[in-house]
């Protein structure tokens, strides 16, 4: 399933591109939550994020190392993040159901997009999960 771009994510993108109201952060962050889905109007603090056992949002640099853009058709573009690895340490994690892309490492920023994982992932101590985002804009 394609990622859902959230209302505040669209606002962030438009304000960054056209009015400079928003500033591109040095890094974006991929996180995991237990919510089956997030409403289009959801904010960053609306999700039930995983915690404990060395869980942390993973950093995606705001550069060519973190994001690549490509044409996917006549007027379409695809933006792909780097693949980031989450590893449980010291115990199991709750079942991760959805990944999200945010502008900050905490809940003070903007929720850009979210997407369901292919299956619920309950990472045991030492297990890893790799996550990336592919967002397509149709022209």
Secondary structure, 3 states (H helix, E strand, C coil): CCCEECHHHHHHHHHHHHHCCCCCCCEEEEEEECCCCCCCCCCHHHCCECCCCCCCCEEEECCCCCEEEEECCCCCEEEEECCEEEECCCCCCCCEEEEEEECCCCCCCCEEEEEEEEEEECCCCCCEEEECCEEEECC
